[in-house]
Structure formats: C-alpha cells, structure tokens
Amino acid sequence: MPELVTLDEIRLLLDTNSLIDEIEAGFVLYSDGKVNVPPVGFMHFDDPPGDVHIKYGSIQDDDYWVLKVASGFYQNPSLGLQSSDGVILVFSQRSGALELVLHDRCWLTDMRTAAAGAVAARHLAPRKIDNVGVIGTGVQARMQLEMLCSVVEAKSALIWGRNEAKVGKMIGELKLSAALLAAGMEVRAAESVEELADQSRLIVTATSAHEPVLRADQVRPGTHITAMGSDDDGKQELDVALLGKADRIVADSVSQCSKYGECVHAINAGVISLDDIAELGAVVSGSTDGRTSDDQITIADLTGVAVQDIQIAKMIARAL
C-alpha cells in the first residue's frame, strides 16, 4: 500500500532552506535534456469558474516518476474553502508501483513556484536592488516576496493590486512574515503600477490577468521582471511591447512558453521569435548568457515545469 502523507506532515518534512537549490538543480537537468516532461494537461470549468492542471514526468536514472494534479476554483473563498487544492503521486521508476500520496492541498506547488521565482531573481536580477515590486495579492504573490528574501537584499517592497482591500490584507500578513522580519524588509502599498515600476528594479507579477498589467513604457532600464501568473491559455500579464523592449527573455521551458505564458503573445504578434528566448536551466548552468549588464531589462516567463514537482516530491520522499 502507498504511504499517505498529509499536509501537516509535509510542512514539517520540507527543508525550506535547501528548496531553492533543489529547484535550481531541476531546471539545469531539464535544460540538459535529462527530464521527460510530456505536455501539460488542462481542464477548464465555467460554473463555477475553475481550472485543473496535470503535470507529470521523470528524470533519467532516478528513483521516482511523479504525477501532480492541481486545481484552482476561484469562488471557493466565498464558500469558506481555499481556492486551490491538489495531490502529488510518487511512483517507483523500477516497478511502476505507487509509493507515496502527497496530499499537499497545492502547498508544494505554491512552494516550488515561489522557489522558481527566487532562482530567476538569483540569476537575472541586477546586483543592487533597493525595492521589490509585487503586482498581485494572492497566495503566490505573498510567497514570492517571502522567498525572494533568501536571494536579494532589498529593504523595502511595494504591493499593487486591483482590489485595495486585498492589498491591505496582504500587507498585514507580510508585516508578520518571519522571512520579511528577518530580512528587515518594509512593505507598503503602491498607489499605481507606474509608481511601483518607477521605484522597483525587481518586479514580480503574480496575477490571473487576461490583459496586461504592466506596459513597456512603465519599465525603466535595469529592471528584472518575473512573470508568474500566465500558466494557462489566454492569461497575460505583460504587454507584448515589453517583451520586444527586453534585452533578455528567459523561460523555464521554451516549449511550454511557445504555447502559453507571456512569450506566446509576443511571438504571435511578431514582436519576438523562439530564437530570442533562452532557457532558465541553461542560464543557471552558464551554457547561455542571462543578464550581462545592470542597465538591461530582463524578463523571466515562468509557466511551471513538472521537474519542479519531481524535485520537491523527492525532498519529501528523502525526509520520510
């Protein structure tokens, strides 16, 4: 019988101190062609609105292969339920047997996604960052900022969202965050996206937007942008002209970002081509350039790759 691991147990087992490094190593394996990642499966629901993502894959000569189901149903909070849920299944590569059921309620997905943002910032952000700007007010927006405290030394952050009440709630939570308190980071609301972009050399977009929330004319030279939210068809956070303005565009998966994410909109508009996109794992390994000067505009388009789920699931398996 497979072992069922609950969310409470998973929270205790995950070594957050090594998470960023593990996710980083996974990106290198992926870009080196050592990971089998089939196309992502999607299901969409209209009433109530929701979506389900199915990601799965394996690393060559590894112990496990992994399948993850993660869902988001966005009216759930009005029912007293969390909007996201999910489970990760861990199978043996030797026998195919199901060994672990990680009932993480999407927490591991949130953690590995936040860690990916930290990897992107570590390799693409300018050396000096006084302020971090976060566009978005959901769980991932908060977790991105918390994880960034491990890789940047900024002492302040600006938050912008379309709902002022949600911005206030998020700032209240962040002011109590152990990660931000340890980093000595102050947080306040931005009055506009223009203010946030003008004052931030590192910007994270973590929304479910279907129209751009950040434009080319708002972004100054020397800025890095990590776009997290466009993980499905039709979503878009960045103006296509912004990708055309960027000096370097990096994707977690070039093949995925040619189908959804930010890059596909710019490709379809004829602003960029696939040849303009580097892969994050190749930047990490040094086989291709990332940022080469502090006055460049860089963009990371992160759609989420199954190797992240494999890496974080293996961390739990090793800790048991």
N, C-alpha and C positions, 0 to 999 in steps of 0.2 A: 504494500500500500504506500502511496506517496505521502510525504510528510506535509501537513498543512501548517503554514507559518502565518500568524495573524499580524495585523498592522502594528499592534503594541509590541510584539516580539521583534518585528522588522526594525522599528525605530531604535530599539536597544542594540540590535546587531550591526547596523550600518556604521562603518567607520567613516564619519564625515570628513575627517582630517586628510584621508587619502583619496577621497572621491574624485576630486578634480584631476588628479594624476591618473587615476584609472580610466576615466572618460577620455582624457587626452591620449592615452596609450591606445584606446579603442579606435579613435579617429585615425591614428597612424596605421594600424592594422587594416582598416577599411581602405584607406587610400593606397596602401601597398598591394591591394588585391587579395588579401588573405581572409576576407569575410564574404560569406554567401548571404546576400540580402535580397530576397525576392521583392517584387513590387508591393507597396503598402496596400492593404485592403481598407476600403471606406464604406460605411453605411450612413445614410442621412435620413432624418426624421423631421416631419413638418409640424405635427400636432400631437404632443408638444415638441418644440424645436430641439433637436439634439443631433449628435453625430458620434460615430464609433470608428476608431482606428485600430487596425490589426497589423501588428508588425512582428516579424519573426526572422530568424536567421541563425547562422553558426559561424564560428571561427575555425579555420583549418587546424586539425590535430588538437582540438580542445576536448574537454571532458563533457561539455553540455551543448545542447542547442535549446533555443528559447523562443517561446511564443507569448506575445503580450496582447491583451485586449484592453483598450482604454476608451472610456466614454465621457461625453460631456452633454448634460441636459440642463439648459441654461435657465429654466424656470424653477428648478429644484429648490433654490433658496427660499422662494415664497411658500414652499411646502414644508420648510424646516429640514430640508435634505441638502447635502453637499452637491454641488453641480457636477463633480467628476467622480468616476468610480473605475475600478479595473482590477485585473488579476494578471500575474505573470506565471506561466507554466515552464518548468525547467525539466528537460528530458536528457537522458543519457545519450551521448553520441556513440557509445559502444553497443548498447542494446535497444535503444529507442524507448526505453521504459520511462514513464513519468516518475520523476523522483521528488520534485518539490512543487507545491502550490503556494505561491506567494500572494496572499490576499492583501495586497498593499493599498487598496482603495485609491489607486493612482498616485500615491505619495512617492513611490520610487520613480515614476515618470516625472513628477514635478522636480524631484531632486536631481535626476540625471540631466534634465533640461536646464535647470539653473547652473549646473556644473559646466555644461557646454558653453553657456554664455561667459563663464569665467575663463574657460580655455580660449575662447575667441578674444576676449579682452587682454589676456596674458600675452598673446602673440600679435595683436593688431592695434591695440590702443597706443596713443602717444605716451612718451615716457613720463611726462608731467601732467597730472590730472588734478585740478583743484575741485572740480564739481562733476558729479554724475547726474545725468538727466534720465528720468524714467517716465515713459508715456504708457499709461495703463494703471489699473487699480485692482487687478485680480490677484490671486494667489501667486501666479508666476511672476508678476511684476515685483511683488514684495520679495520673493525668494531670489530673484535675480540680483537685487541690490544687496541682500544678505550675503550671497555667495561671492559677489564682487569684492567684498571687504577682505577676502583672502588674497586677492591678486593686485589690487590698486590701493593707493594711499590717500585717496581723496577724503577731505574732511567735511564735505557737505554734499547734499543731494537735493534736487528739485523734482517734484512729482507733478504731473499733469494728467488729468482725465476729464472725460466729458461730463461726469457726474461729480459735483462738488462734495456731496455728502460722502461718496465713496472715497474721494481723495482724502477728506478729513479722517475717515475711519482708518485708512491705510497708514496715514502719517501717525495716528495714535498708536497703532500696532508697532510701527517701526521704531518709535521712540522708546519702546520697551524691549526691543530686539537685543538679545545678548550679543549678536555679531556686530551691530551698529554701536552699541555701548562700548564694546571692547575696542572698536576702531576709532571711537571718538567722533563719529560722523553725525552731523546735524542734518535734519530733514525739514523742508518746508514746501508749501505748495507754490507752483509756478502760476502766475496769472495768465499765461498764454504759452502756446508752443514756441512762439517767437522768443520769449524771454528764456525759456528752457534751453533752446538751441543756441542762443547767443552766449549763454553762460556755461555751457557744458561741452567738454571735449570728448566725453564718452556718453553716448545716448543709447538707451535700450528701449525698443518698442515691444510691448507685450500686450497686444490687444487682439480682439477678434474682428477687427475692422475689415470691411469690404471696399472701402475707399481710402485713399492715402491720408495719413495723419501727420506726415512730415514731408515737406517740399524741398526742392533743391535750393531755392532762394533763401531758405531759413538756415541752412547749414554752412558754417564757416570752415575755411581751410584748417587742417589739423584736427579734424573730428573723426572719431570712430563711431560707427553705428552698428549695433547688433539688433537685427530684426528677428524676433522670436515667434510672432503670432500667426504668420501665414503658413499654417501647417496643413492646409486643405485647399481644394479647388475653389477659386473665387475670392479668397481672402487676399487683402493687400493693405500694407501699412505705409509703403514708401512710394512717392511719386516716381514714375519711370525716369523723369529727367534727373532725379537724384542719382540713380544708378549710372546714367550717362555722364554725370559730373564726377563720379568717384574715380580716384586714381587706382584703386584696387578693390576687386569684388571677390569675396571668398565664400564658398558654400560648404556646408557639412557634407553634402552629396550632390555632385554636379548632375547626376542622372535624375535625382528627385527634383532638384530645383529647376530642371527643364520642363517639369510638368506642373508644379505648384510652388508656392513661395513667392518671393519678390522678383527673382530673376526672370521667371517666365513672362511676366507682364512686360518687362523691358525688352526681352527677346522678341515677343510678338509685335511690339511697337517698332521694332527695327532700331532700337537705341543701342543695344549690345548684342553680342553673339556668344555662343557657348565657349568660344576660344578666349573670351575676356574673363572667364570665371576660373579661379583657382580652387583647389580643394583644401579644406582646413587641415586634414591629416598631412598633406604634402607640405604645407606651411610649417606645421609643428616639427616635422622631420628635417626641415631645411632643404628639401629637394626642390622647392619653389619659393619665390620671394613672397613675403607678406608686406608689411609696412617697411619702407626704406628711408623715409624721412618724416619728421614731425609735422610738416605742413601738408601732408597728404590727407585726403578724405578716403577712408576705408569703410567697407560695408561687409558684414558677415550675415549671410542669409541662412538661417538655421531652421530646417524643417523637421529635424528629429530622425535619427537613423537607428535601426534595430541593434547595431553594435553597442549603442549606449545601454540598451536594455540588457544585452548579454553581459556586459561588463558589471553593471550594478547587481544583476541577479547572481553572478559568480561571487561577488563580495559577500552576499548573504549566505550563499552555499558554503563558502570557506569559513564563515564565522560560526556556523552551527556545530 
